[in-house]
Every structure is written in C-alpha cells, then in structure tokens.
Amino acid sequence: MNIFVFGSSVTSSYWNGAATYYRGIYSNLSRLGHQITFAEPDAYGRQERRDPGDYSYVKSVVYSSPADLPQMVTLAAEADLIIKHSGVGVDDPDLEHAVARGIASEAIRVFWDVDAPATLSRVERDPSDRFRSLIPEYDFILTYGGGAPVVDHYRRLGARDCFPIYNGLDPGTHYPITENSSWKCDLVFVGNRLPDRERRVEEFFIGAAELAPELNFILGGEGWGGKRLPRNVRWIGHVGTTDHNRVNCSARMVLNLNRDSMASVGFSPPTRIFEAAGSAACVVTDAWAGIETFFEPGQEILLASSANDIVSLLRNTSRNRAIQIGAAMRRRALRDHTYAQRAAQVSELLARIGNRQTAVA
C-alpha cells in the first residue's frame, strides 16, 4: 500500500517524543512491503538536530509551512492511505481538515493520535473545536495508547472505529550496551519539561532525591535549565535517541513517569518504557491502570505510588535483583511487544479496511 504520512518528525527526536514510535512503526511497515512517504515540517530547530540513522525505509519530505502545504496535499492525494498524526506542531487544524475532507482522493483517511488523552480532553473542554466535527469523517482512528477508555470515548464522539496501536520495542535499536561512567547513577529520568509532567517530576523524582541525599540522580530532557534541583540531581539536557541505550544502561534504575493526562486514562505505556526494556534496565514506573497487561509488577517492572516508594525500592532492591528484573522485562518485551508485531497489527487492519471498502464499492 502507498501510504502518505503527516507527522512531527521521523528524523529528529528534539522536542519530539513520538520519534521512536514513528521509526518503529514505519520501518516495520516498510519491511512488510508498504511504501511510505513521511512529510514533516521544518520547525522547532529539529532539522538542525537530526538524529544519526538510516531513514531510507520512508521517503522523507521536509517542507516549509505554510508555503509548501498545497504541494504536500497534492502529493498526499496520490496515496492509497493518508495519515494525519496528532501534534505535527504546525498547521494542525488545516492538515486535519485537509485529510478528513479537503483532499480529492479515494484514499483511506486515518487520524493517528499520539496523545489521545490530551486530544480528547481538549475537544471536551471546547465543543466548538474544529477537530471534533472531523472525527466522523475519518475512516478510522488509531491511537498510541489509552486502551478501551480512549476507544470508547472516540466512538462516543462519532468515530467510525478506533484501534490502539501501542508503543513497542525495536530490538535492533534498543539493546544492552556497556555503561557510561559519566552517566552512572542510582536513578535516571529522561523527559522534556511539559506543563502536565512537571508536577509529577516534582512529586516523584525530585521528591525522591530530597528524601535520599546519599543517592545520585540524573535528569535528562529539554527545559529543565531554570529548575531548582537538589544537589544530588544532575541535569544533562537533551538526550538524543542514539544515547538512550547508554543512559538506560548506566543507571541502576530507570524511572518512568506518565504525564497527568496519560496517567489518568491508563493503558498508555510511553516509548521510554520499551526503550529501557530493550536495554534490560530495571524500570520503576508510577502506577497507572493497565500496566499489568504489558509487564508483571514486581517481576518485570517495579511500581511506585510516591517518592517514598521510589526511595524504598532504591534502598531495598539489590543490584543483582535489579539486573534480574531488567532481564525479565527485556524477555517479555521481545516476546510480546516488538514493533514488528505492532506493524503487523496495522497491516492486517489496513487489509481488512481495504477489503471492506472494496466490498461496499
């Protein structure tokens, strides 16, 4: 199938947490025989901070917005399937309308939401939101997470159908390597400073550092430069995807914190969980509904409901036990949660939808 994609960026992870997801999904769809054009705007300095790597599995098109939008729409009209991802970051309302209604084509139209809790919260707060009326126009909605609550919510808003396609592991990209002594620490958290994440970072990560001054903590991600941090926390700035294995393998434990919106919905494991799993890191995550459907708490992943819980886990989990938990998590991810499996799910779905449309025609 010839697929045209509007997304934030497949080539750069700078202020773009979906990069790993896009790469995992589209590289494996390409292996299944699909031809993919990925159009991303030249915005937010991402092209100046492209990640090293081979992106030949997509035809990467970097465009200037809004000047190049008419050309992008013309190119998209030639595809069999047109995908608009949420959070492109530039001209999202215009792209959402174009893909749903504005492109003259027989192509299948898909909205692929990489932050469904935030999208749904936005349209519920504002019934006049332009996207709300477009939901029924798409042939179906895909989501990066959220499970049944998100699927049911989209259907109530008129979606013809909705399917979750969860994050996963690309074992060729994320795997165990030798630790980096400069990033050696007891606990690391990597995430950009965002409004609905900062409170949880303060509560869980910074709170744990304050409770355990004898332990060493590392904070990665953009935006934390002006943040007051305890003396035992070191901020290392943006961590490119090529360094994720190194940072995950250098920490005794890796912390995952879901943003407020995703934690409240549940069933939303972010990319960092699977990246850490690939590195066989021992992961501590804030507790949220549905985690047990991905990894077994206490055996494959550790759960914490407070900073006190995190400190207790750090102080009472031996290094050998942490290694065992990380190894078990990696085995589970390789068995059940690879991007090859996610892409096969998407490919089967596309075949089913395509056959359904042919039968109707």
C-alpha positions in Angstrom: 0.0 0.0 0.0 1.2 3.5 -0.8 1.0 5.5 2.5 1.4 9.3 2.9 2.0 10.5 6.5 1.9 13.9 8.0 3.8 13.8 11.3 6.0 15.9 13.6 9.3 14.3 12.6 10.8 10.9 11.9 14.4 12.2 11.6 14.7 14.2 14.8 13.8 13.5 18.4 14.3 17.1 19.5 11.2 18.1 21.4 9.6 15.2 19.7 8.8 12.2 21.9 7.0 10.4 19.1 10.2 9.9 17.0 10.9 6.4 18.4 7.3 5.3 17.8 7.3 6.6 14.2 10.5 4.9 13.4 9.5 1.6 14.9 6.1 1.5 13.2 7.1 2.8 9.8 10.4 0.8 9.4 8.4 -2.4 10.1 5.5 -1.4 7.8 8.2 -0.9 5.1 9.5 -4.4 5.7 6.0 -5.7 5.2 6.0 -4.2 1.7 4.3 -0.8 2.2 5.7 2.3 0.6 5.7 5.3 3.0 6.2 9.0 2.4 6.7 10.9 5.7 6.1 14.6 5.5 7.4 16.7 8.4 7.6 20.5 8.7 10.9 22.3 9.0 10.1 23.6 12.5 11.4 23.9 16.1 15.0 23.5 15.1 14.6 19.8 14.5 16.3 19.7 11.2 19.4 21.3 12.8 19.3 18.5 15.4 18.6 15.4 13.2 19.5 12.1 14.8 22.1 10.0 13.0 20.5 7.0 11.4 19.2 5.3 8.3 15.7 6.6 7.4 15.6 5.0 4.0 12.5 3.0 4.9 10.5 6.1 4.3 10.7 8.8 1.6 11.4 11.7 4.0 9.9 15.0 2.8 10.8 18.1 4.8 8.6 21.0 3.9 8.2 24.7 4.7 4.9 25.7 6.2 2.6 27.2 5.1 4.2 27.8 1.7 4.6 24.1 0.8 1.2 22.8 2.1 -0.5 22.9 -1.3 2.3 20.7 -2.7 2.1 18.3 0.2 -1.7 18.0 -0.3 -1.2 17.2 -4.0 1.3 14.5 -3.1 -0.9 13.0 -0.5 -3.8 12.7 -3.0 -1.8 10.1 -4.9 -1.6 7.7 -2.0 -3.8 4.8 -1.1 -3.8 5.8 2.6 -3.4 9.2 4.1 -2.4 9.5 7.8 -2.6 12.7 9.9 -0.8 12.3 13.2 -1.7 14.5 16.1 0.8 17.1 17.3 2.6 17.9 14.0 3.1 21.2 15.7 2.5 23.4 12.6 -0.9 24.0 10.8 -2.5 21.0 12.6 -6.1 22.3 12.1 -5.6 22.8 8.4 -4.0 19.4 8.0 -6.7 17.7 9.9 -9.4 19.3 7.7 -7.5 18.6 4.5 -7.0 14.9 5.3 -10.6 14.4 6.5 -12.4 16.4 3.9 -10.2 18.6 1.7 -8.2 16.1 -0.4 -9.9 14.9 -3.5 -9.0 11.2 -3.5 -10.3 7.8 -3.0 -7.7 7.2 -0.3 -8.4 5.7 3.1 -8.2 8.6 5.7 -6.8 8.0 9.1 -6.2 10.2 12.1 -3.5 8.6 14.3 -3.4 10.2 17.7 -0.1 10.0 19.6 -1.6 11.9 22.6 -5.2 10.8 22.8 -5.9 11.8 26.4 -4.8 15.4 25.6 -6.8 15.5 22.3 -10.0 14.2 23.9 -9.7 16.5 26.9 -9.3 19.4 24.5 -12.4 18.7 22.4 -14.5 18.0 25.5 -13.5 21.4 27.0 -14.3 23.2 23.7 -17.3 21.8 21.8 -16.5 24.2 19.0 -13.0 22.7 18.5 -12.6 22.2 14.7 -11.3 18.7 15.1 -14.4 17.5 17.0 -16.6 17.7 13.9 -14.0 16.0 11.8 -13.8 12.8 13.8 -16.6 11.0 12.0 -15.0 11.9 8.6 -12.0 9.7 9.1 -12.3 6.1 8.0 -10.9 5.2 11.4 -8.8 6.5 14.3 -5.6 4.9 15.6 -4.2 5.8 19.0 -0.8 5.4 20.6 -2.4 4.2 23.8 -5.3 4.5 26.1 -7.0 1.2 25.7 -10.7 0.7 26.0 -11.4 4.1 27.7 -9.9 6.0 24.7 -11.6 3.7 22.1 -15.0 4.1 23.8 -14.5 7.9 24.1 -13.7 8.3 20.4 -16.6 6.2 19.4 -18.9 8.3 21.5 -17.6 11.3 19.6 -18.7 9.7 16.3 -15.6 7.8 15.2 -16.4 5.1 12.7 -13.9 2.9 14.6 -10.9 3.2 16.8 -7.9 0.9 17.4 -5.0 1.3 19.9 -1.5 0.6 18.5 0.8 0.6 21.5 4.4 1.6 21.7 6.9 -1.2 21.4 10.5 -2.3 21.2 12.7 -2.3 18.1 15.4 -4.8 19.3 17.8 -3.6 16.6 17.7 -0.1 18.1 17.4 -0.6 21.8 19.6 -3.3 23.4 22.1 -3.7 26.3 25.5 -2.0 26.0 28.4 -1.0 28.3 27.6 1.6 30.8 28.9 5.2 30.5 30.7 6.1 33.7 29.8 9.8 33.4 26.1 8.9 33.5 26.4 6.3 36.2 23.7 7.0 38.9 21.1 5.3 41.1 18.1 6.7 39.2 17.6 8.4 35.8 14.6 10.1 34.3 14.6 11.5 30.8 11.7 13.7 29.7 11.1 17.2 28.4 9.7 19.8 30.8 6.0 20.0 30.0 3.1 21.6 32.0 1.3 18.3 32.7 4.5 16.4 33.5 6.3 18.9 35.8 4.1 18.3 38.9 4.8 14.5 38.7 8.5 15.1 38.2 8.5 17.3 41.3 6.4 14.8 43.3 8.2 11.6 42.3 11.6 12.3 41.0 12.7 15.5 42.8 10.8 14.3 46.0 12.8 11.1 46.0 16.1 12.9 45.6 15.3 15.1 48.5 14.4 12.1 50.7 17.6 10.2 49.7 20.5 12.7 49.7 23.0 9.8 49.7 21.9 8.6 46.3 22.7 10.1 42.9 20.1 11.1 40.4 20.2 12.2 36.7 17.6 14.3 34.9 17.6 14.4 31.1 15.5 16.3 28.7 15.0 19.9 27.5 13.5 22.8 29.5 14.8 22.0 33.0 17.7 24.5 32.9 15.9 27.0 35.2 14.5 24.5 37.5 15.8 24.4 41.1 17.1 20.9 41.7 18.5 19.2 44.8 22.3 18.9 45.0 22.2 15.2 44.2 20.4 15.7 40.9 22.4 16.4 37.8 20.7 17.8 34.7 22.2 16.6 31.4 20.0 18.3 28.9 18.6 16.8 25.7 19.4 13.1 25.3 19.2 12.1 21.6 17.8 8.8 20.7 21.3 7.5 19.9 22.2 8.0 23.5 19.2 6.3 25.1 20.8 2.9 25.3 23.8 4.4 27.1 21.9 6.4 29.6 19.5 3.5 30.3 22.4 1.0 30.8 24.3 3.4 33.1 21.6 3.8 35.8 20.9 1.3 38.5 17.2 2.0 37.8 15.3 4.0 35.2 12.2 6.0 36.1 9.1 6.3 34.0 6.6 9.0 34.8 3.4 9.3 32.7 2.1 12.8 32.1 -1.0 13.7 34.1 -3.4 13.1 31.1 -2.0 9.6 30.3 -1.7 8.5 33.9 -5.4 9.4 34.5 -6.6 7.3 31.4 -4.1 4.5 31.9 -3.2 1.8 29.3 -0.6 4.3 27.9 3.0 2.9 28.2 5.3 5.5 26.7 8.3 4.9 24.4 10.8 5.2 27.3 9.4 2.0 29.0 10.1 -0.1 25.9 13.4 1.6 25.2 14.5 0.8 28.7 13.2 -2.8 28.4 15.3 -3.3 25.3 18.3 -2.2 27.3 17.4 -4.7 30.1 17.2 -1.8 32.5 15.3 -2.1 35.8 12.3 0.2 35.4 10.4 1.9 38.1 7.1 3.4 37.0 4.4 5.5 38.6 1.3 3.2 39.0 -1.5 3.5 36.4 -4.3 1.4 35.2 -3.4 -1.3 32.7 0.4 -1.6 33.4 -0.1 -5.3 34.3 -1.3 -6.0 30.7 2.2 -5.1 29.5 4.6 -6.2 32.2 4.2 -8.1 35.5 4.6 -5.8 38.5 7.3 -6.9 40.9 8.8 -9.4 38.4 9.3 -7.4 35.2 8.7 -3.9 36.4 8.5 -2.0 39.7 5.6 0.2 40.7 5.7 3.3 42.9 2.9 5.5 44.1 5.0 8.1 45.8 8.5 9.4 46.3 8.8 7.3 49.5 8.0 4.2 47.4 10.8 5.0 44.9 13.3 5.6 47.7 12.3 2.3 49.3 12.8 0.5 46.1 16.2 2.1 45.5 17.4 1.2 49.0 16.0 -2.3 49.2 16.5 -3.7 45.7 19.9 -5.2 45.4 21.9 -4.7 42.2 21.5 -8.4 41.3 17.8 -8.3 41.8 17.6 -5.2 39.6 19.5 -7.0 36.9 17.1 -9.9 37.1 14.1 -7.7 36.8 15.6 -5.8 33.8 16.4 -9.1 32.1 12.8 -10.4 32.7 11.4 -7.2 31.2 13.5 -7.5 28.1 12.4 -11.1 27.6 8.7 -10.1 27.9 9.2 -7.1 25.5 10.9 -9.4 22.9 8.1 -11.9 23.2 5.0 -9.7 23.2 5.8 -6.0 22.5 8.0 -5.6 19.4 7.3 -3.0 16.7 7.3 -5.9 14.2 4.2 -7.1 16.0 2.6 -3.7 16.1 3.2 -3.1 12.4 1.7 -6.5 11.6 -1.3 -5.4 13.5 -1.6 -2.2 11.5 -1.0 -4.0 8.2 -3.8 -6.6 9.0 -6.1 -3.7 9.9 -5.4 -1.9 6.7 -6.1 -5.0 4.7 -9.4 -5.6 6.5 -10.5 -2.0 6.0 -9.4 -2.0 2.3 -11.4 -5.2 1.7 -14.4 -3.7 3.4 -14.3 -0.6 1.3 -13.9 -2.7 -1.9 -16.9 -4.8 -1.0 -19.0 -1.7 -0.4 -18.0 -0.2 -3.7 
